[in-house]
Amino acid sequence: MHCKLFATLAETAGQRDVELAVEAEDPTLRDGIDALLAAEPALEAEILDGDELQPHIRLLCDGENPFDTADGWNTALSSVEEIALFPPVTGG
């Protein structure tokens, strides 16, 4: 499983691309995020607020927002190739 980090998340992790070792038999999005945080623990406070995604973080699975459906954290990762995480970005 591949995870792409953007802006301050990539800076915190020290890398933009992270290969995730998801060990669950039928992995869910939450398993993928847990694998990311195991690999890059400094990201936890930036990505999660308790058990929920920080409200300002955007998360996409293959370009789709899994929280637009009822699946959310339970989204199956069996057919997902990439998780992308975006913090707020400013610029001009």
C-alpha positions in Angstrom: 0.0 0.0 0.0 1.3 3.4 -1.0 0.7 6.6 1.0 1.4 10.1 -0.4 1.9 13.0 2.0 1.7 16.6 1.1 3.0 19.9 2.5 3.6 20.0 6.3 2.7 16.3 6.6 5.6 15.4 4.2 7.9 17.8 6.1 7.0 16.1 9.5 7.6 12.6 8.1 10.7 13.7 6.2 9.4 12.0 3.1 6.6 12.4 0.7 6.0 8.8 -0.2 5.5 6.1 2.4 5.1 2.4 1.7 2.8 0.9 4.3 3.0 -2.6 5.7 -0.7 -3.3 6.4 -0.8 -6.7 8.3 -4.6 -7.2 8.6 -6.2 -10.0 6.6 -9.0 -7.8 5.2 -7.4 -4.3 5.7 -9.6 -1.2 6.2 -8.6 2.4 5.8 -8.2 2.5 9.6 -5.6 -0.3 9.3 -3.8 1.7 6.7 -3.7 4.8 8.8 -2.5 2.7 11.8 0.3 1.3 9.6 1.2 4.9 8.6 1.3 6.0 12.2 3.4 3.0 13.2 5.9 4.0 10.5 5.7 7.8 11.1 4.5 8.3 14.7 5.1 12.1 14.6 2.2 12.4 12.2 -0.4 11.2 14.7 -1.3 14.6 16.2 -1.4 16.2 12.8 -3.7 13.6 11.3 -5.9 12.4 14.1 -8.0 14.0 16.8 -8.6 11.0 19.1 -10.1 8.4 16.8 -11.3 10.9 14.2 -9.5 12.5 11.3 -8.5 16.1 12.1 -11.2 18.3 10.5 -8.7 20.2 8.4 -7.1 17.1 6.9 -8.3 15.8 3.6 -7.8 12.1 2.9 -8.4 10.4 -0.4 -8.2 6.8 -1.5 -7.4 6.6 -5.2 -8.7 10.2 -5.5 -12.0 9.5 -3.7 -13.1 10.7 -0.3 -14.0 7.6 1.7 -15.9 9.7 4.2 -18.4 10.7 1.5 -19.8 7.2 1.9 -21.0 5.3 4.9 -17.8 3.2 4.9 -15.4 5.9 6.2 -12.7 4.2 8.3 -14.2 0.8 7.3 -13.4 1.3 3.6 -11.8 -1.8 2.3 -8.2 -1.3 1.1 -8.1 -4.5 -1.0 -8.5 -2.5 -4.2 -7.0 0.8 -3.1 -3.6 1.6 -4.6 -2.9 4.9 -2.9 -3.9 6.9 0.2 -3.2 10.6 0.0 -3.3 13.0 2.9 -3.5 16.8 2.5 -3.2 19.5 5.2 -4.5 23.0 4.6 -2.3 24.7 2.0 -2.0 28.5 1.4 -0.3 30.3 -1.3 -0.8 32.8 -4.0 
